[in-house]
Amino acid sequence: MIDFGWSGWVGLGAIGQIAAAAASVIGLFFIWLQIRAARRAADFDHLIHILHEVVVREDALVSAPGPVEKRRAFFEFANLLEVFAAAINHRLLPPAARRVVRGQLVDSLVEIEVASEWHSVLQEGLTSVATWEELAKFVHRERGAIAAASLRRKTP
């Protein structure tokens, strides 16, 4: 029989602590995997929600029966673009959603630029310096991307 004595129990305790530390590290790894998977699922949910909001606003704009309804639908769409611009400007979205929203903003701004009938409506909506402030910041920062997208749209 092996006599561990006092020093044997100390060594055995140290081995136990090492094993517990290793188990903790392995547990933390699995927790990290779960958090990563949850974040990816949340990113996907963000993308689906963003797509839904864009489709709803664009559909309302296209299907509005009269000029008053079209104007209201345009302002709702412009306000959605403002929210998107704020999310981009303040880095509120995860990377994948940020890329999609940025692309949507650029494309929508090019469409508004091309559709001259909305220019006067857009000007009417500027009721203060804070109106569409985030959108203005986005346009200023992304003017190169907007110009490139506009050129691509005009080129057959």
C-alpha positions, 0 to 999 in steps of 0.5 A: 500500500502506498503511504501518501502521508501529508505531502502526498495529499498536498500533491494529490490536491494540487493535481485536483486543482489542475484538473479543475482548472483544465475543466474550467477552461474547457467549459469556458470554450464551450460557453464561448461557442454558444455565445458566438452561435447566439450572436450569429443567430441574432445577426441573421434576425437583424438582417431579416428584420432589416429586409422586412422593413425595407420591403414594407416601406418600398411597397407602401411607396410604390402602391400608394394610391394618391399624392398625399399617400405617396408623400407620407410613404416617402417620408416614412421611407426617408425616416427609415433611411435616417434610422439606418444611417444612425445605426451605421454612423454609430456602429450599432449593427454587427458587421454583416448587418452593417454591410447590408444596411450600408448597401441599402442606404447607398442604393436608396440614395441613388434612386432618390437622386435619380427620381427628381420628383422626390427632391422637392418633397425631400426639401419640404421635409427639412424642418430643422437642422436636426432633420435627417442629420444622420443621413446627411453625415452618412452621405458626406462620409460615403459620397464616393460610394454613392457617386460610384453606385450612381455611375454604375446605375447610369451605365448600361 
